[in-house]
Amino acid sequence: MMEFLFVEEKPMTGRESLVASGTTVGREGCDHVLPDPEVSRTHATFRQVDAQIGIEDSASTNGTFVNDVRVAGIQVLVPGDRVRFGNTVWRFERASEAGGAGATVHAQVQSAPAPPTQSAPDRVPTGLRTAIPSEAVQGALPVFDAARPPRRILGASAARRMEATLACYGVVAATAVGVVAFFVQR
């Protein structure tokens, strides 16, 4: 079985990911989870094309891009291609056989040097400095879990509830009656 190495360029520079045919990428419930709000739940799937790897968009809202061209169907990848899912960018590096050479790639991924370190506040966008724990920025926690948006609890927003709408109209009507009564008495 062939495995393919991708190196993340954005937002976590230098993080490596091994993918094989059938690997899915998305915001939740996928083989590779990306905490990017621009990424769909199941965003894209990697497919084997002869001895190469291709990527297929899974009808995502914002699309999957290879070298800034939106993917339609299965796009075959070559080393150096940049694949973008929302705001996340991966660069395709190389392929290897699992077992023989694949074990070497696994060892390289495990012992790969960490990217140059910067102070945590410089790497985190200004609006998120207090939202993400420092352990997530420094690699102790998965970044994607730290930045995952909250789930709906009841399934419907208060803005769609009729009771809230009627209560607002009642308050506005009572205020209007009170204003009219005030000026009539003067």
CORDAKA-V640483 format. One record per backbone hydrogen bond with DSSP energy under -1.0 kcal/mol. NH is the residue of the N-H (numbers start at 0). CO is the residue of the C=O. E is the energy in kcal/mol with one decimal. If there is no record, write none. Layout:
nh:co:e
NH:CO:E
NH:CO:E
This chain:
nh:co:e
2:95:-2.6
3:18:-3.0
4:93:-2.9
5:16:-2.6
6:90:-2.6
7:14:-3.4
8:88:-3.1
9:88:-1.5
13:7:-2.8
14:11:-1.6
16:5:-2.9
18:3:-2.7
21:45:-3.3
22:19:-2.1
24:43:-2.6
25:31:-2.1
26:39:-2.2
27:40:-1.3
31:23:-2.1
33:25:-2.8
38:35:-2.0
42:24:-1.9
43:24:-2.0
44:55:-2.7
45:22:-2.8
46:53:-2.8
48:51:-2.7
51:48:-2.5
53:46:-3.4
54:74:-2.1
55:44:-2.6
57:42:-2.8
64:83:-2.2
65:68:-2.5
66:81:-3.2
68:65:-1.3
70:63:-3.1
74:54:-2.8
76:52:-3.0
79:91:-3.5
80:77:-2.3
82:89:-3.4
83:64:-3.2
84:87:-2.6
87:84:-2.4
88:9:-2.5
89:82:-3.1
90:6:-2.8
91:80:-2.9
92:4:-3.1
95:2:-2.4
97:0:-2.2
99:97:-1.1
101:96:-2.8
104:100:-1.8
105:101:-2.6
106:102:-2.2
107:103:-2.4
108:104:-2.6
109:105:-2.3
110:106:-2.1
121:118:-1.2
123:119:-1.1
127:124:-1.7
128:125:-1.1
131:127:-1.7
135:132:-1.2
136:132:-1.3
137:133:-2.0
139:134:-2.3
140:134:-1.2
145:141:-1.3
146:142:-1.5
159:156:-1.3
160:157:-1.2
164:160:-1.3
165:161:-2.7
166:162:-2.3
167:163:-1.9
168:164:-2.3
169:165:-2.3
170:166:-2.0
171:167:-2.3
172:168:-2.6
173:169:-2.5
174:170:-2.1
175:171:-2.3
176:172:-2.4
177:173:-2.2
178:174:-2.3
179:175:-2.4
180:176:-2.6
181:177:-1.9
182:178:-2.0
183:179:-2.0
184:180:-1.7
